[in-house]
Amino acid sequence: MVPIPIFVSASKNGEGNVAPRPCREGDQFGGVAMVRCRGSDRVLTRIDHVMICVPDLQQAIVAYTRLGFRVHPGGVHPGQGTHNAIAFHQDDYLELLAVNPAEAHLASPRLVEFLAAGGGFRYVCVQSDDLAADVAAMRARGVDVSDPVDGGRRTPGGQQLRWRAATLGPRHPLPIFFIQHLTSLVDRRKQVPSPGDHPNGVLRTDRVYIAVEDVNAAARTYSQVLGLPVPRLQRGNVIKADMAVFDIGATGIAVAQPAEAGPTAESLARRGPGPFQVLYRTRSMEAGARWIGHHGGAPPARGTRNTGEQAILVGPRDACGLYIGFVGPA
């Protein structure tokens, strides 16, 4: 199984930030002393986007349009051999990424291998307010992480988007990758018409789920990398797993170990450890179910979360290899 990364991204001008949690130098996070506490600043702000790697970009656009997302061509990544499509929500987005046939020879061998195995949910991106400082703080906690590197993409409309990114090294092969946007959220929203106006009512990413074989060991590792306390374990009723949820702003990253047959166990058996589900907060859960039904999709499965909320779940066959969940008012 190719390790699957998560991203930590930094947003400019405090966009998407939530009220900070207080901390002091030397605070313990999963047994590791916190190095950087900056008063009114957040270290991590929210999930920035999820990356779904697909063998055929056009087919994936069709699939996610059937799920009620407004998906738009995103552009190419020069020199990387990839192109993408974007479904932008209020503050975060869904990315469909594939090999660009015009530069296929430049594509990463790991990506080609991942796609040969069927593709699916490969990366999570989380926001931070200062990538260089976060990299330094991670290294002080013993995390193997690269220096920030400049990146960019030109949209089909000619807009230039810029960012800085850092990746985890082989000693920490988690599904994490770190990105700092150098283009403001206001300008990034301009790459698509009517961002967040999805027929399925999706407002934002609520939580992502990562299948692991040992939830306690995984929680300690994620705590070290993210600089957050080890959460208490809880039972995920819909995913049928014991999970530790790291809350980052209004979003969360859950590492989950199967407790019985269900989505987590199925994903772990099919693909091994790695991200397997995105849960979206929607303004109308039934709107999503109706759209999917009217566009030929299988009726979503229904369940009750441990919060008491109802949720619906679309399976991997209809979502390019991962589970897509919706939660919100009926």
C-alpha positions as CSV (number, residue, x, y, z in Angstrom):
1,M,0.0,0.0,0.0
2,V,1.4,3.4,-1.0
3,P,1.4,5.7,2.0
4,I,-1.4,8.3,1.7
5,P,-0.6,11.9,2.8
6,I,-2.6,14.6,4.7
7,F,-1.9,18.3,4.1
8,V,-1.5,21.1,6.6
9,S,-2.0,24.4,4.8
10,A,-1.6,28.0,5.9
11,S,-4.1,30.6,4.9
12,K,-3.3,34.3,4.6
13,N,-5.2,37.1,6.4
14,G,-6.7,34.8,9.0
15,E,-9.3,33.5,6.5
16,G,-11.3,30.6,7.9
17,N,-9.6,31.0,11.3
18,V,-11.6,30.2,14.5
19,A,-11.0,31.3,18.0
20,P,-7.6,30.1,19.3
21,R,-7.2,27.7,22.1
22,P,-4.9,28.9,24.9
23,C,-1.6,27.2,25.4
24,R,1.8,27.7,27.1
25,E,5.3,26.8,26.2
26,G,5.9,23.2,27.4
27,D,2.3,22.1,27.2
28,Q,2.1,18.4,26.5
29,F,0.5,17.1,23.3
30,G,0.5,13.3,23.2
31,G,3.5,13.2,25.5
32,V,5.4,15.7,23.3
33,A,6.2,19.2,24.6
34,M,4.5,22.0,22.5
35,V,7.2,24.2,21.1
36,R,5.2,27.1,19.6
37,C,2.4,28.9,21.2
38,R,1.5,32.3,19.7
39,G,-1.1,33.9,21.8
40,S,-3.9,35.0,19.5
41,D,-2.7,33.0,16.5
42,R,-3.8,29.5,15.5
43,V,-1.3,26.9,14.4
44,L,-3.8,24.8,12.5
45,T,-7.0,26.3,11.2
46,R,-9.1,23.8,9.2
47,I,-9.1,21.2,6.5
48,D,-8.3,22.9,3.3
49,H,-9.2,20.3,0.8
50,V,-9.3,16.6,0.0
51,M,-7.5,15.1,-3.0
52,I,-9.2,12.2,-4.8
53,C,-6.9,10.6,-7.4
54,V,-8.7,9.1,-10.4
55,P,-7.6,7.2,-13.6
56,D,-9.9,9.4,-15.8
57,L,-10.6,13.0,-14.9
58,Q,-13.7,13.4,-17.1
59,Q,-15.3,10.2,-15.8
60,A,-14.7,11.4,-12.2
61,I,-16.3,14.8,-13.0
62,V,-19.4,13.0,-14.3
63,A,-19.5,10.8,-11.1
64,Y,-19.2,13.7,-8.7
65,T,-21.7,15.7,-10.7
66,R,-24.2,12.8,-10.2
67,L,-23.5,13.2,-6.5
68,G,-24.6,16.8,-6.6
69,F,-21.3,18.6,-6.7
70,R,-20.7,21.5,-9.1
71,V,-17.3,20.4,-10.5
72,H,-15.2,22.7,-12.7
73,P,-11.9,22.2,-14.6
74,G,-9.1,23.3,-12.4
75,G,-6.1,23.4,-14.7
76,V,-2.7,21.7,-14.9
77,H,0.3,21.4,-12.5
78,P,3.3,22.4,-14.7
79,G,6.1,19.9,-14.6
80,Q,4.2,17.4,-12.4
81,G,2.3,15.6,-15.1
82,T,-1.2,16.1,-13.5
83,H,-4.4,18.1,-14.1
84,N,-7.4,18.5,-11.9
85,A,-11.0,19.6,-11.4
86,I,-12.4,21.5,-8.4
87,A,-15.7,21.5,-6.4
88,F,-15.4,24.6,-4.2
89,H,-17.5,24.9,-1.0
90,Q,-17.7,27.8,1.4
91,D,-14.1,27.8,2.6
92,D,-12.6,24.4,1.4
93,Y,-12.8,22.3,-1.7
94,L,-12.8,18.8,-3.3
95,E,-10.1,18.1,-5.8
96,L,-10.2,15.4,-8.4
97,L,-6.7,14.8,-9.7
98,A,-5.5,12.6,-12.6
99,V,-2.4,12.2,-14.8
100,N,-2.3,14.8,-17.6
101,P,-2.0,12.8,-20.9
102,A,0.1,15.7,-22.4
103,E,2.7,15.3,-19.7
104,A,2.2,11.7,-18.5
105,H,5.9,11.0,-18.5
106,L,6.3,13.6,-15.7
107,A,3.8,12.0,-13.3
108,S,5.0,10.6,-10.0
109,P,5.6,6.8,-10.1
110,R,3.8,6.7,-6.7
111,L,0.8,8.3,-8.2
112,V,0.9,6.0,-11.2
113,E,1.1,3.0,-8.9
114,F,-1.8,4.4,-6.8
115,L,-4.0,4.8,-9.9
116,A,-3.1,1.4,-11.1
117,A,-4.5,0.0,-7.9
118,G,-7.8,1.8,-8.6
119,G,-7.2,5.3,-7.2
120,G,-9.4,7.0,-4.6
121,F,-9.0,9.2,-1.6
122,R,-5.2,9.9,-1.3
123,Y,-4.5,13.2,0.5
124,V,-6.1,15.5,3.1
125,C,-5.0,19.2,3.3
126,V,-5.2,21.1,6.6
127,Q,-4.7,24.8,7.0
128,S,-2.1,26.5,9.2
129,D,-1.3,30.2,9.6
130,D,2.5,30.0,9.2
131,L,4.0,27.1,7.3
132,A,7.6,27.9,7.9
133,A,7.0,28.1,11.7
134,D,4.9,25.0,11.7
135,V,7.6,23.0,9.9
136,A,10.1,24.3,12.6
137,A,7.7,23.3,15.3
138,M,7.2,19.8,13.8
139,R,10.9,19.3,13.5
140,A,11.3,20.2,17.2
141,R,8.8,17.5,18.0
142,G,10.9,15.0,16.0
143,V,8.7,15.0,12.9
144,D,10.3,14.1,9.5
145,V,9.1,17.0,7.3
146,S,10.4,18.8,4.3
147,D,11.1,22.5,3.8
148,P,8.3,24.5,2.3
149,V,8.5,24.6,-1.5
150,D,6.7,27.0,-3.8
151,G,4.0,25.7,-6.1
152,G,1.3,27.0,-8.4
153,R,-1.4,26.3,-10.9
154,R,-3.0,28.3,-13.8
155,T,-6.7,27.9,-14.1
156,P,-8.4,27.5,-17.5
157,G,-9.6,31.1,-17.1
158,G,-6.0,32.3,-16.8
159,Q,-5.9,32.9,-13.0
160,Q,-2.6,32.1,-11.4
161,L,-2.8,30.4,-8.0
162,R,0.2,30.2,-5.7
163,W,1.1,28.3,-2.6
164,R,3.9,26.8,-0.5
165,A,3.8,23.2,0.5
166,A,5.8,20.8,2.7
167,T,5.5,17.0,2.8
168,L,6.2,14.4,5.5
169,G,9.3,12.2,5.1
170,P,9.7,8.4,5.2
171,R,9.9,8.3,9.0
172,H,6.3,9.7,9.2
173,P,4.5,8.2,6.1
174,L,1.1,9.6,7.1
175,P,-1.5,10.8,4.7
176,I,-0.5,14.4,5.4
177,F,0.9,17.2,3.4
178,F,1.1,20.9,4.4
179,I,0.2,23.9,2.2
180,Q,0.2,27.7,2.7
181,H,-1.9,29.6,0.3
182,L,-0.3,32.7,-1.1
183,T,-3.5,33.5,-3.0
184,S,-6.3,34.9,-0.8
185,L,-9.4,32.9,-0.3
186,V,-11.4,35.6,-1.9
187,D,-9.3,35.3,-5.1
188,R,-9.3,31.5,-4.9
189,R,-13.1,31.4,-4.9
190,K,-13.0,33.3,-8.3
191,Q,-11.7,30.2,-10.0
192,V,-15.2,28.7,-10.1
193,P,-18.6,30.4,-10.6
194,S,-20.9,30.4,-7.6
195,P,-18.6,28.6,-5.1
196,G,-20.6,26.5,-2.6
197,D,-23.8,26.5,-4.6
198,H,-24.0,22.7,-4.9
199,P,-27.3,20.9,-5.7
200,N,-26.6,18.5,-2.9
201,G,-26.5,21.4,-0.4
202,V,-22.9,20.8,0.7
203,L,-21.5,23.7,2.7
204,R,-18.1,22.4,3.9
205,T,-16.0,19.4,4.8
206,D,-17.0,18.3,8.3
207,R,-14.6,15.4,8.9
208,V,-12.3,13.0,7.1
209,Y,-11.7,9.4,8.1
210,I,-8.5,7.4,7.9
211,A,-8.4,3.6,8.3
212,V,-5.6,2.3,10.6
213,E,-4.7,-1.1,12.0
214,D,-4.0,0.2,15.6
215,V,-5.9,3.3,16.6
216,N,-4.0,3.9,19.8
217,A,-0.6,3.9,18.0
218,A,-1.9,5.9,15.1
219,A,-3.4,8.5,17.5
220,R,0.0,9.0,19.2
221,T,1.7,9.5,15.8
222,Y,-0.9,12.0,14.5
223,S,-0.7,13.9,17.8
224,Q,3.0,14.3,17.4
225,V,2.7,15.4,13.8
226,L,-0.3,17.7,14.3
227,G,0.8,19.1,17.6
228,L,-2.6,18.3,19.2
229,P,-3.5,16.3,22.3
230,V,-4.4,12.6,21.9
231,P,-8.2,12.5,21.8
232,R,-10.2,10.0,23.8
233,L,-11.5,7.0,21.8
234,Q,-15.1,7.0,20.7
235,R,-17.2,4.6,18.7
236,G,-18.2,5.6,15.2
237,N,-21.6,4.2,14.7
238,V,-21.8,4.7,10.9
239,I,-18.3,3.7,10.0
240,K,-18.4,0.8,12.6
241,A,-15.0,1.7,14.1
242,D,-13.2,2.9,17.2
243,M,-11.8,6.3,16.4
244,A,-9.7,9.2,17.7
245,V,-10.9,12.5,16.3
246,F,-8.5,15.5,16.0
247,D,-10.6,18.6,15.8
248,I,-9.0,21.4,13.7
249,G,-11.2,24.4,13.6
250,A,-14.7,23.5,12.4
251,T,-13.3,20.3,10.8
252,G,-11.9,17.0,12.1
253,I,-9.5,14.2,11.1
254,A,-10.5,10.8,12.5
255,V,-8.2,7.8,12.6
256,A,-10.3,4.7,12.8
257,Q,-9.8,1.0,13.6
258,P,-12.6,-1.4,12.6
259,A,-14.7,-2.7,15.4
260,E,-17.0,-4.8,13.3
261,A,-18.0,-5.2,9.6
262,G,-18.7,-1.9,8.0
263,P,-17.1,0.8,5.9
264,T,-13.8,1.0,7.8
265,A,-13.2,-2.8,7.7
266,E,-14.2,-2.9,4.0
267,S,-11.8,-0.1,3.1
268,L,-8.9,-1.6,5.2
269,A,-9.4,-5.0,3.6
270,R,-9.7,-3.5,0.0
271,R,-6.9,-0.9,0.1
272,G,-5.0,-1.1,3.3
273,P,-4.5,1.8,5.7
274,G,-5.3,5.3,4.4
275,P,-8.1,7.8,4.0
276,F,-11.4,6.3,3.0
277,Q,-14.3,8.7,3.7
278,V,-15.2,12.4,3.5
279,L,-18.2,13.6,5.6
280,Y,-19.8,16.8,4.3
281,R,-21.9,19.2,6.3
282,T,-25.0,20.1,4.1
283,R,-27.8,22.5,4.3
284,S,-30.2,19.8,3.3
285,M,-29.4,16.1,3.6
286,E,-32.6,15.1,1.7
287,A,-31.6,17.4,-1.2
288,G,-28.5,15.3,-1.7
289,A,-30.4,12.1,-1.5
290,R,-33.0,13.3,-4.0
291,W,-30.3,14.6,-6.5
292,I,-28.5,11.3,-6.4
293,G,-31.7,9.3,-6.9
294,H,-32.8,11.5,-9.8
295,H,-29.4,11.1,-11.5
296,G,-29.2,7.3,-11.5
297,G,-27.3,6.8,-8.3
298,A,-28.0,4.0,-5.8
299,P,-30.0,5.1,-2.8
300,P,-27.5,6.2,-0.1
301,A,-27.3,4.1,3.0
302,R,-28.7,5.7,6.2
303,G,-27.3,5.7,9.7
304,T,-27.2,7.5,13.0
305,R,-24.0,9.0,14.2
306,N,-22.8,8.8,17.9
307,T,-23.9,12.5,18.1
308,G,-27.5,11.4,17.4
309,E,-27.5,13.1,14.0
310,Q,-28.8,11.2,10.9
311,A,-26.4,10.7,8.0
312,I,-26.4,9.2,4.6
313,L,-23.5,7.4,2.9
314,V,-22.6,6.9,-0.7
315,G,-20.4,3.8,-1.4
316,P,-17.1,3.5,-3.3
317,R,-18.7,2.3,-6.5
318,D,-20.4,5.6,-7.0
319,A,-17.7,7.9,-5.6
320,C,-14.5,6.8,-7.3
321,G,-13.3,4.4,-4.6
322,L,-14.2,6.1,-1.4
323,Y,-17.2,6.7,0.8
324,I,-18.9,10.1,0.7
325,G,-21.2,11.0,3.7
326,F,-23.7,13.9,4.1
327,V,-24.9,15.2,7.5
328,G,-27.2,18.1,8.2
329,P,-30.9,19.1,8.4
330,A,-33.4,16.9,6.6
